[in-house]
């Protein structure tokens, strides 16, 4: 059998999706949300614009799905058996993303757009809801193991982990280091253990 006959059905679709998502994030990093279009993304990905319109319908939905897929591949949810190590690895994944030129540029672009556009703010709210639902597993496991108080809210812990890293990127402009990530995770864990985020 030839390679073409053994290739799984849907392989081309998967490759096109990956190419479009990569092009979307690259466009965001280079030009910003307001300046990109379905046409510019399609051209960069090497696919026809009608393919992109048919699959995603709008630029906003395409950006949302591309960011979600990128976050999923770059920031996986760890499961090491201890909440301290889970949060440390999660924080380091956030730091690595925000500390990369592409990740930093994309983050600045999307947040700048969200400040001016209700549509982008709604898109980002859906994006963060999806990410938080995945990350909540870390806190749920920790509560079940007795490492954190009952009723600990994942959103509070995640905000405490990520906020200092976003602050350094967006406000002070300081370089982000793995040590910053470890410090952020340790502070969030101490607060969580003290019941700061418990709503029991």
TORPA-4810 file (N, C-alpha, C, O; in nm, 3 decimals):
<nodes>
NODE_1_0.085_-0.120_0.000_0.000_0.000_0.000_0.089_0.125_0.000_0.196_0.125_0.060_X
NODE_2_0.045_0.228_-0.065_0.122_0.351_-0.068_0.095_0.432_0.056_0.001_0.406_0.130_X
NODE_3_0.181_0.534_0.078_0.163_0.620_0.195_0.030_0.692_0.189_-0.034_0.714_0.292_X
NODE_4_-0.013_0.728_0.067_-0.139_0.802_0.055_-0.258_0.718_0.093_-0.358_0.770_0.143_X
NODE_5_-0.250_0.586_0.069_-0.364_0.501_0.100_-0.368_0.463_0.247_-0.473_0.424_0.299_X
NODE_6_-0.254_0.473_0.316_-0.253_0.437_0.458_-0.274_0.557_0.548_-0.294_0.541_0.668_X
NODE_7_-0.272_0.677_0.492_-0.292_0.797_0.573_-0.432_0.800_0.628_-0.529_0.769_0.558_X
NODE_8_-0.444_0.838_0.752_-0.575_0.841_0.816_-0.666_0.944_0.752_-0.621_1.052_0.714_X
NODE_9_-0.795_0.909_0.739_-0.891_1.010_0.692_-0.890_1.129_0.787_-0.879_1.113_0.909_X
NODE_10_-0.902_1.247_0.732_-0.901_1.365_0.816_-0.763_1.419_0.840_-0.749_1.522_0.907_X
NODE_11_-0.660_1.354_0.789_-0.523_1.403_0.810_-0.502_1.541_0.752_-0.440_1.627_0.814_X
NODE_12_-0.555_1.563_0.632_-0.540_1.694_0.569_-0.613_1.801_0.650_-0.563_1.912_0.666_X
NODE_13_-0.731_1.767_0.699_-0.807_1.863_0.781_-0.729_1.900_0.906_-0.724_2.016_0.945_X
NODE_14_-0.668_1.800_0.969_-0.591_1.826_1.090_-0.471_1.915_1.059_-0.439_2.006_1.136_X
NODE_15_-0.406_1.890_0.947_-0.290_1.973_0.909_-0.333_2.116_0.878_-0.266_2.212_0.916_X
NODE_16_-0.446_2.130_0.807_-0.496_2.264_0.777_-0.533_2.339_0.904_-0.505_2.458_0.916_X
NODE_17_-0.596_2.268_0.998_-0.633_2.332_1.125_-0.509_2.379_1.198_-0.506_2.492_1.248_X
NODE_18_-0.408_2.295_1.206_-0.284_2.333_1.274_-0.219_2.453_1.205_-0.170_2.544_1.272_X
NODE_19_-0.220_2.454_1.072_-0.160_2.565_0.998_-0.236_2.694_1.021_-0.176_2.800_1.037_X
NODE_20_-0.369_2.686_1.024_-0.451_2.806_1.046_-0.433_2.858_1.189_-0.422_2.979_1.210_X
NODE_21_-0.429_2.768_1.287_-0.409_2.812_1.425_-0.272_2.878_1.442_-0.260_2.981_1.508_X
NODE_22_-0.170_2.819_1.382_-0.035_2.878_1.390_-0.033_3.014_1.324_0.025_3.109_1.377_X
NODE_23_-0.094_3.025_1.208_-0.099_3.153_1.137_-0.175_3.257_1.217_-0.137_3.374_1.219_X
NODE_24_-0.282_3.216_1.284_-0.361_3.310_1.364_-0.278_3.368_1.477_-0.276_3.489_1.498_X
NODE_25_-0.209_3.282_1.550_-0.127_3.331_1.662_-0.012_3.416_1.612_0.022_3.516_1.673_X
NODE_26_0.049_3.376_1.499_0.158_3.456_1.443_0.108_3.594_1.399_0.176_3.694_1.419_X
NODE_27_-0.010_3.597_1.338_-0.068_3.725_1.297_-0.094_3.814_1.419_-0.065_3.934_1.416_X
NODE_28_-0.149_3.755_1.525_-0.173_3.833_1.647_-0.044_3.889_1.703_-0.039_4.005_1.745_X
NODE_29_0.060_3.808_1.703_0.189_3.852_1.758_0.250_3.964_1.674_0.315_4.054_1.728_X
NODE_30_0.229_3.959_1.542_0.293_4.055_1.453_0.214_4.184_1.435_0.272_4.291_1.419_X
NODE_31_0.077_4.172_1.438_-0.002_4.286_1.393_-0.112_4.330_1.488_-0.155_4.445_1.481_X
NODE_32_-0.158_4.246_1.576_-0.267_4.284_1.664_-0.402_4.244_1.610_-0.419_4.226_1.490_X
NODE_33_-0.500_4.232_1.700_-0.631_4.180_1.663_-0.702_4.266_1.559_-0.756_4.213_1.462_X
NODE_34_-0.700_4.397_1.578_-0.775_4.485_1.488_-0.720_4.486_1.346_-0.792_4.516_1.252_X
NODE_35_-0.593_4.453_1.330_-0.529_4.463_1.199_-0.531_4.333_1.120_-0.499_4.333_1.002_X
NODE_36_-0.568_4.223_1.184_-0.569_4.096_1.113_-0.709_4.067_1.059_-0.806_4.131_1.099_X
NODE_37_-0.717_3.971_0.969_-0.845_3.935_0.908_-0.842_3.787_0.872_-0.737_3.723_0.872_X
NODE_38_-0.960_3.735_0.842_-0.967_3.598_0.792_-0.878_3.583_0.668_-0.810_3.482_0.652_X
NODE_39_-0.881_3.685_0.582_-0.802_3.679_0.459_-0.653_3.674_0.489_-0.580_3.596_0.427_X
NODE_40_-0.607_3.757_0.582_-0.463_3.758_0.611_-0.418_3.629_0.678_-0.308_3.580_0.654_X
NODE_41_-0.505_3.574_0.762_-0.472_3.448_0.828_-0.467_3.335_0.726_-0.375_3.253_0.727_X
NODE_42_-0.568_3.331_0.636_-0.571_3.226_0.535_-0.448_3.233_0.445_-0.389_3.131_0.412_X
NODE_43_-0.411_3.355_0.406_-0.294_3.370_0.319_-0.168_3.322_0.390_-0.083_3.257_0.329_X
NODE_44_-0.157_3.354_0.515_-0.038_3.313_0.591_-0.035_3.162_0.610_0.072_3.101_0.610_X
NODE_45_-0.152_3.102_0.626_-0.159_2.957_0.647_-0.149_2.879_0.517_-0.123_2.759_0.519_X
NODE_46_-0.168_2.946_0.403_-0.164_2.878_0.275_-0.290_2.800_0.244_-0.285_2.698_0.175_X
NODE_47_-0.404_2.847_0.296_-0.532_2.783_0.266_-0.627_2.888_0.209_-0.603_3.008_0.220_X
NODE_48_-0.735_2.840_0.147_-0.831_2.934_0.087_-0.916_2.996_0.196_-0.951_2.930_0.294_X
NODE_49_-0.949_3.123_0.178_-1.026_3.193_0.282_-1.164_3.131_0.303_-1.217_3.135_0.414_X
NODE_50_-1.223_3.075_0.198_-1.356_3.013_0.215_-1.348_2.893_0.309_-1.444_2.863_0.380_X
NODE_51_-1.235_2.825_0.310_-1.217_2.713_0.402_-1.220_2.762_0.546_-1.281_2.698_0.633_X
NODE_52_-1.156_2.874_0.571_-1.151_2.930_0.706_-1.289_2.980_0.747_-1.334_2.954_0.859_X
NODE_53_-1.356_3.052_0.658_-1.492_3.102_0.690_-1.587_2.986_0.718_-1.667_2.992_0.812_X
NODE_54_-1.579_2.882_0.637_-1.669_2.769_0.653_-1.646_2.697_0.787_-1.740_2.650_0.850_X
NODE_55_-1.522_2.688_0.828_-1.488_2.613_0.950_-1.513_2.694_1.077_-1.564_2.641_1.176_X
NODE_56_-1.478_2.824_1.076_-1.485_2.902_1.200_-1.587_3.016_1.196_-1.628_3.063_1.302_X
NODE_57_-1.627_3.060_1.082_-1.734_3.157_1.073_-1.695_3.302_1.094_-1.741_3.389_1.021_X
NODE_58_-1.610_3.329_1.193_-1.572_3.467_1.222_-1.428_3.472_1.274_-1.374_3.372_1.322_X
NODE_59_-1.370_3.588_1.264_-1.234_3.607_1.315_-1.229_3.586_1.466_-1.134_3.526_1.517_X
NODE_60_-1.329_3.635_1.536_-1.330_3.623_1.681_-1.331_3.477_1.726_-1.255_3.439_1.815_X
NODE_61_-1.415_3.395_1.664_-1.421_3.254_1.700_-1.292_3.182_1.664_-1.245_3.096_1.738_X
NODE_62_-1.234_3.217_1.550_-1.107_3.156_1.511_-0.998_3.191_1.611_-0.922_3.103_1.652_X
NODE_63_-0.990_3.316_1.651_-0.888_3.357_1.748_-0.909_3.285_1.881_-0.813_3.240_1.943_X
NODE_64_-1.034_3.275_1.924_-1.061_3.207_2.050_-1.013_3.062_2.047_-0.946_3.016_2.139_X
NODE_65_-1.048_2.990_1.939_-1.008_2.850_1.930_-0.857_2.835_1.912_-0.798_2.742_1.966_X
NODE_66_-0.796_2.925_1.838_-0.651_2.917_1.818_-0.577_2.940_1.950_-0.481_2.870_1.980_X
NODE_67_-0.623_3.038_2.027_-0.559_3.063_2.156_-0.580_2.947_2.252_-0.489_2.909_2.325_X
NODE_68_-0.700_2.890_2.251_-0.728_2.777_2.339_-0.640_2.658_2.303_-0.586_2.591_2.391_X
NODE_69_-0.625_2.631_2.174_-0.542_2.518_2.130_-0.396_2.543_2.164_-0.325_2.451_2.205_X
NODE_70_-0.351_2.666_2.148_-0.213_2.699_2.180_-0.187_2.686_2.330_-0.085_2.631_2.371_X
NODE_71_-0.281_2.736_2.410_-0.265_2.726_2.555_-0.264_2.581_2.600_-0.188_2.543_2.689_X
NODE_72_-0.349_2.499_2.537_-0.355_2.358_2.574_-0.224_2.288_2.546_-0.180_2.204_2.624_X
NODE_73_-0.161_2.322_2.434_-0.036_2.255_2.397_0.083_2.308_2.476_0.178_2.234_2.500_X
NODE_74_0.077_2.434_2.518_0.190_2.494_2.588_0.178_2.487_2.740_0.279_2.482_2.810_X
NODE_75_0.054_2.486_2.791_0.033_2.485_2.935_-0.054_2.365_2.969_-0.176_2.377_2.981_X
NODE_76_0.009_2.251_2.985_-0.064_2.132_3.021_-0.091_2.131_3.171_-0.018_2.193_3.249_X
NODE_77_-0.196_2.061_3.210_-0.233_2.055_3.352_-0.155_1.940_3.417_-0.180_1.824_3.384_X
NODE_78_-0.064_1.970_3.508_0.017_1.863_3.568_-0.062_1.783_3.670_-0.162_1.830_3.725_X
NODE_79_-0.014_1.662_3.695_-0.073_1.575_3.799_0.041_1.495_3.861_0.063_1.379_3.825_X
NODE_80_0.112_1.557_3.955_0.231_1.496_4.014_0.202_1.421_4.143_0.285_1.346_4.193_X
NODE_81_0.082_1.443_4.197_0.047_1.380_4.324_0.054_1.475_4.443_0.007_1.440_4.552_X
NODE_82_0.110_1.594_4.424_0.112_1.695_4.530_0.074_1.830_4.471_0.116_1.864_4.361_X
NODE_83_-0.004_1.906_4.543_-0.052_2.033_4.491_0.062_2.133_4.476_0.061_2.215_4.385_X
NODE_84_0.160_2.127_4.566_0.271_2.221_4.556_0.347_2.207_4.427_0.380_2.307_4.362_X
NODE_85_0.377_2.082_4.387_0.450_2.059_4.264_0.362_2.088_4.143_0.410_2.139_4.041_X
NODE_86_0.233_2.055_4.153_0.142_2.086_4.042_0.140_2.235_4.015_0.149_2.278_3.900_X
NODE_87_0.127_2.315_4.120_0.121_2.460_4.102_0.254_2.516_4.053_0.257_2.609_3.973_X
NODE_88_0.364_2.460_4.101_0.494_2.507_4.056_0.512_2.481_3.906_0.557_2.570_3.833_X
NODE_89_0.477_2.362_3.860_0.491_2.331_3.718_0.394_2.414_3.633_0.429_2.457_3.523_X
NODE_90_0.274_2.435_3.685_0.178_2.518_3.613_0.230_2.661_3.600_0.223_2.721_3.493_X
NODE_91_0.284_2.714_3.710_0.337_2.849_3.708_0.456_2.861_3.613_0.470_2.961_3.543_X
NODE_92_0.539_2.760_3.610_0.653_2.762_3.518_0.607_2.756_3.373_0.670_2.817_3.286_X
NODE_93_0.499_2.685_3.346_0.447_2.679_3.209_0.394_2.817_3.167_0.416_2.860_3.054_X
NODE_94_0.325_2.885_3.259_0.277_3.020_3.229_0.396_3.113_3.205_0.396_3.192_3.111_X
NODE_95_0.497_3.102_3.291_0.617_3.186_3.278_0.687_3.162_3.144_0.730_3.257_3.079_X
NODE_96_0.697_3.036_3.105_0.764_3.006_2.979_0.688_3.064_2.860_0.748_3.111_2.764_X
NODE_97_0.555_3.060_2.867_0.473_3.115_2.760_0.485_3.266_2.754_0.512_3.324_2.649_X
NODE_98_0.464_3.331_2.868_0.470_3.477_2.871_0.611_3.530_2.847_0.628_3.641_2.798_X
NODE_99_0.711_3.449_2.881_0.849_3.493_2.865_0.903_3.476_2.725_1.010_3.527_2.693_X
NODE_100_0.831_3.403_2.640_0.876_3.387_2.502_0.835_3.508_2.419_0.729_3.567_2.445_X
NODE_101_0.914_3.548_2.320_0.876_3.664_2.237_0.738_3.649_2.175_0.660_3.744_2.174_X
NODE_102_0.708_3.531_2.122_0.578_3.508_2.057_0.465_3.515_2.160_0.363_3.579_2.135_X
NODE_103_0.483_3.449_2.274_0.380_3.450_2.377_0.356_3.589_2.433_0.242_3.628_2.456_X
NODE_104_0.465_3.664_2.456_0.451_3.799_2.510_0.379_3.890_2.412_0.290_3.966_2.450_X
NODE_105_0.419_3.883_2.285_0.356_3.969_2.184_0.209_3.935_2.165_0.126_4.025_2.151_X
NODE_106_0.176_3.807_2.165_0.037_3.766_2.149_-0.047_3.812_2.266_-0.159_3.861_2.248_X
NODE_107_0.005_3.797_2.387_-0.068_3.838_2.507_-0.094_3.988_2.505_-0.206_4.033_2.532_X
NODE_108_0.007_4.065_2.474_-0.011_4.211_2.468_-0.114_4.249_2.362_-0.198_4.337_2.385_X
NODE_109_-0.109_4.184_2.248_-0.201_4.214_2.139_-0.345_4.188_2.178_-0.432_4.272_2.158_X
NODE_110_-0.371_4.070_2.235_-0.508_4.034_2.269_-0.560_4.122_2.382_-0.675_4.165_2.378_X
NODE_111_-0.479_4.148_2.482_-0.526_4.229_2.595_-0.550_4.374_2.553_-0.641_4.439_2.603_X
NODE_112_-0.469_4.424_2.461_-0.493_4.559_2.410_-0.625_4.564_2.335_-0.701_4.661_2.348_X
NODE_113_-0.653_4.461_2.257_-0.781_4.456_2.187_-0.898_4.444_2.281_-1.002_4.505_2.259_X
NODE_114_-0.881_4.365_2.387_-0.990_4.345_2.484_-1.025_4.474_2.556_-1.140_4.494_2.596_X
NODE_115_-0.928_4.561_2.573_-0.954_4.688_2.642_-1.047_4.778_2.562_-1.115_4.863_2.619_X
NODE_116_-1.051_4.758_2.431_-1.130_4.846_2.346_-1.252_4.780_2.285_-1.337_4.848_2.229_X
NODE_117_-1.262_4.648_2.294_-1.368_4.579_2.222_-1.445_4.484_2.312_-1.387_4.390_2.367_X
NODE_118_-1.577_4.507_2.330_-1.659_4.411_2.406_-1.657_4.273_2.345_-1.665_4.173_2.418_X
NODE_119_-1.647_4.263_2.213_-1.644_4.135_2.146_-1.521_4.055_2.187_-1.529_3.935_2.215_X
NODE_120_-1.406_4.122_2.192_-1.283_4.053_2.230_-1.286_4.019_2.378_-1.237_3.914_2.419_X
NODE_121_-1.343_4.108_2.461_-1.354_4.077_2.604_-1.439_3.952_2.626_-1.405_3.867_2.708_X
NODE_122_-1.548_3.942_2.553_-1.633_3.823_2.565_-1.559_3.699_2.518_-1.572_3.592_2.578_X
NODE_123_-1.483_3.712_2.411_-1.404_3.600_2.362_-1.304_3.555_2.467_-1.289_3.435_2.491_X
NODE_124_-1.236_3.651_2.530_-1.136_3.615_2.630_-1.201_3.555_2.754_-1.143_3.467_2.818_X
NODE_125_-1.320_3.602_2.789_-1.390_3.544_2.904_-1.420_3.397_2.879_-1.404_3.314_2.969_X
NODE_126_-1.465_3.364_2.757_-1.491_3.224_2.724_-1.363_3.142_2.723_-1.360_3.028_2.769_X
NODE_127_-1.258_3.203_2.672_-1.128_3.135_2.670_-1.081_3.102_2.811_-1.040_2.989_2.837_X
NODE_128_-1.087_3.198_2.903_-1.041_3.175_3.039_-1.132_3.078_3.113_-1.084_3.000_3.197_X
NODE_129_-1.261_3.081_3.085_-1.351_2.983_3.147_-1.310_2.840_3.109_-1.312_2.750_3.193_X
NODE_130_-1.274_2.822_2.983_-1.232_2.690_2.937_-1.104_2.647_3.004_-1.091_2.532_3.048_X
NODE_131_-1.007_2.739_3.013_-0.880_2.706_3.077_-0.899_2.677_3.226_-0.839_2.583_3.279_X
NODE_132_-0.981_2.757_3.292_-1.001_2.739_3.435_-1.068_2.606_3.466_-1.037_2.542_3.566_X
NODE_133_-1.159_2.564_3.379_-1.226_2.436_3.400_-1.125_2.321_3.397_-1.139_2.225_3.472_X
NODE_134_-1.023_2.333_3.311_-0.920_2.229_3.306_-0.829_2.235_3.427_-0.793_2.132_3.484_X
NODE_135_-0.790_2.356_3.466_-0.697_2.373_3.577_-0.762_2.341_3.712_-0.692_2.307_3.808_X
NODE_136_-0.894_2.351_3.719_-0.964_2.323_3.844_-0.935_2.183_3.897_-0.948_2.158_4.017_X
NODE_137_-0.896_2.092_3.807_-0.867_1.955_3.851_-0.755_1.952_3.954_-0.756_1.869_4.044_X
NODE_138_-0.658_2.042_3.941_-0.548_2.047_4.038_-0.602_2.074_4.178_-0.563_2.008_4.274_X
NODE_139_-0.691_2.171_4.188_-0.744_2.209_4.319_-0.839_2.103_4.372_-0.837_2.072_4.491_X
NODE_140_-0.921_2.049_4.286_-1.015_1.944_4.329_-0.940_1.824_4.385_-0.979_1.769_4.488_X
NODE_141_-0.831_1.784_4.319_-0.751_1.671_4.370_-0.688_1.706_4.503_-0.683_1.622_4.594_X
NODE_142_-0.639_1.830_4.515_-0.573_1.870_4.640_-0.671_1.871_4.757_-0.636_1.830_4.867_X
NODE_143_-0.792_1.917_4.733_-0.894_1.917_4.838_-0.928_1.774_4.877_-0.941_1.744_4.996_X
NODE_144_-0.941_1.685_4.779_-0.974_1.546_4.807_-0.864_1.477_4.886_-0.891_1.388_4.966_X
NODE_145_-0.737_1.518_4.864_-0.626_1.460_4.938_-0.606_1.523_5.075_-0.524_1.476_5.154_X
NODE_146_-0.680_1.629_5.102_-0.665_1.698_5.229_-0.552_1.799_5.232_-0.512_1.844_5.340_X
NODE_147_-0.499_1.834_5.115_-0.388_1.930_5.109_-0.437_2.075_5.117_-0.362_2.164_5.157_X
NODE_148_-0.562_2.099_5.079_-0.619_2.232_5.081_-0.754_2.226_5.151_-0.819_2.121_5.153_X
NODE_149_-0.798_2.340_5.208_-0.927_2.341_5.277_-1.044_2.312_5.183_-1.037_2.344_5.064_X
NODE_150_-1.148_2.253_5.235_-1.270_2.231_5.157_-1.323_2.365_5.108_-1.315_2.466_5.177_X
NODE_151_-1.376_2.364_4.987_-1.433_2.486_4.931_-1.332_2.579_4.867_-1.368_2.690_4.828_X
NODE_152_-1.206_2.537_4.855_-1.106_2.620_4.790_-1.145_2.643_4.644_-1.168_2.547_4.570_X
NODE_153_-1.152_2.768_4.603_-1.196_2.802_4.468_-1.077_2.804_4.372_-0.980_2.877_4.394_X
NODE_154_-1.082_2.725_4.267_-0.971_2.721_4.171_-0.940_2.857_4.111_-0.823_2.889_4.087_X
NODE_155_-1.042_2.938_4.086_-1.018_3.068_4.022_-0.929_3.156_4.108_-0.840_3.224_4.056_X
NODE_156_-0.951_3.156_4.239_-0.868_3.238_4.327_-0.724_3.193_4.327_-0.632_3.275_4.323_X
NODE_157_-0.704_3.062_4.332_-0.567_3.009_4.331_-0.499_3.042_4.199_-0.384_3.085_4.198_X
NODE_158_-0.569_3.020_4.088_-0.509_3.046_3.957_-0.474_3.193_3.940_-0.368_3.226_3.886_X
NODE_159_-0.562_3.281_3.985_-0.532_3.424_3.976_-0.408_3.458_4.057_-0.325_3.538_4.013_X
NODE_160_-0.395_3.397_4.175_-0.280_3.425_4.260_-0.151_3.373_4.197_-0.045_3.434_4.214_X
NODE_161_-0.158_3.263_4.125_-0.041_3.208_4.057_-0.001_3.297_3.940_0.116_3.331_3.923_X
NODE_162_-0.099_3.334_3.858_-0.068_3.400_3.731_-0.050_3.551_3.741_0.028_3.608_3.665_X
NODE_163_-0.121_3.616_3.834_-0.121_3.762_3.836_0.018_3.824_3.848_0.048_3.918_3.775_X
NODE_164_0.104_3.775_3.937_0.238_3.837_3.945_0.317_3.824_3.815_0.396_3.913_3.782_X
NODE_165_0.296_3.716_3.742_0.369_3.697_3.617_0.317_3.792_3.509_0.395_3.852_3.435_X
NODE_166_0.185_3.806_3.501_0.128_3.902_3.406_0.168_4.045_3.444_0.189_4.129_3.356_X
NODE_167_0.178_4.074_3.573_0.217_4.208_3.619_0.357_4.241_3.569_0.382_4.351_3.520_X
NODE_168_0.447_4.146_3.583_0.584_4.172_3.538_0.588_4.192_3.386_0.662_4.277_3.337_X
NODE_169_0.510_4.115_3.313_0.508_4.130_3.168_0.448_4.262_3.124_0.506_4.333_3.042_X
NODE_170_0.331_4.296_3.179_0.251_4.406_3.126_0.272_4.540_3.195_0.246_4.644_3.135_X
NODE_171_0.320_4.539_3.320_0.333_4.665_3.395_0.478_4.705_3.413_0.517_4.815_3.372_X
NODE_172_0.558_4.620_3.473_0.697_4.659_3.501_0.791_4.629_3.385_0.897_4.690_3.374_X
NODE_173_0.752_4.534_3.299_0.838_4.499_3.187_0.963_4.424_3.226_1.058_4.415_3.147_X
NODE_174_0.965_4.369_3.347_1.082_4.294_3.392_1.087_4.156_3.326_0.983_4.100_3.292_X
NODE_175_1.207_4.102_3.308_1.217_3.966_3.253_1.151_3.866_3.347_1.153_3.882_3.469_X
NODE_176_1.092_3.764_3.288_1.026_3.659_3.366_1.120_3.539_3.377_1.167_3.487_3.276_X
NODE_177_1.146_3.497_3.499_1.239_3.386_3.521_1.167_3.269_3.587_1.059_3.286_3.644_X
NODE_178_1.224_3.149_3.579_1.166_3.036_3.651_1.155_3.060_3.801_1.063_3.010_3.866_X
NODE_179_1.249_3.137_3.855_1.243_3.168_3.998_1.121_3.253_4.031_1.060_3.237_4.137_X
NODE_180_1.085_3.343_3.940_0.962_3.421_3.959_0.841_3.329_3.962_0.750_3.347_4.044_X
NODE_181_0.840_3.231_3.873_0.729_3.137_3.868_0.720_3.056_3.997_0.611_3.036_4.050_X
NODE_182_0.834_3.010_4.048_0.834_2.932_4.172_0.784_3.017_4.289_0.709_2.968_4.374_X
NODE_183_0.827_3.142_4.294_0.784_3.231_4.402_0.634_3.256_4.397_0.567_3.258_4.500_X
NODE_184_0.582_3.276_4.277_0.440_3.301_4.261_0.359_3.180_4.304_0.258_3.193_4.373_X
NODE_185_0.403_3.061_4.264_0.333_2.938_4.302_0.337_2.916_4.452_0.237_2.875_4.511_X
NODE_186_0.452_2.943_4.514_0.465_2.924_4.659_0.374_3.019_4.736_0.312_2.980_4.835_X
NODE_187_0.366_3.144_4.691_0.280_3.241_4.758_0.133_3.202_4.744_0.056_3.212_4.840_X
NODE_188_0.094_3.158_4.624_-0.044_3.116_4.602_-0.078_2.994_4.688_-0.187_2.985_4.743_X
NODE_189_0.016_2.901_4.699_-0.008_2.781_4.779_-0.022_2.817_4.927_-0.110_2.764_4.995_X
NODE_190_0.063_2.906_4.977_0.054_2.946_5.117_-0.081_3.011_5.147_-0.142_2.984_5.251_X
NODE_191_-0.126_3.095_5.056_-0.256_3.161_5.075_-0.369_3.059_5.071_-0.463_3.067_5.151_X
NODE_192_-0.360_2.964_4.978_-0.464_2.862_4.967_-0.470_2.775_5.092_-0.578_2.745_5.142_X
NODE_193_-0.354_2.736_5.143_-0.351_2.654_5.264_-0.406_2.728_5.385_-0.462_2.668_5.477_X
NODE_194_-0.389_2.861_5.384_-0.441_2.943_5.494_-0.591_2.967_5.483_-0.650_3.028_5.572_X
NODE_195_-0.652_2.920_5.375_-0.796_2.935_5.358_-0.841_3.062_5.292_-0.960_3.094_5.291_X
NODE_196_-0.744_3.136_5.234_-0.779_3.263_5.171_-0.883_3.246_5.060_-0.969_3.331_5.041_X
NODE_197_-0.874_3.135_4.986_-0.961_3.114_4.872_-1.073_3.016_4.900_-1.142_2.972_4.809_X
NODE_198_-1.091_2.981_5.027_-1.197_2.884_5.063_-1.329_2.955_5.080_-1.339_3.058_5.147_X
NODE_199_-1.433_2.898_5.019_-1.568_2.954_5.033_-1.659_2.852_5.099_-1.781_2.855_5.081_X
NODE_200_-1.600_2.762_5.176_-1.680_2.659_5.244_-1.770_2.723_5.347_-1.845_2.653_5.415_X
</nodes>
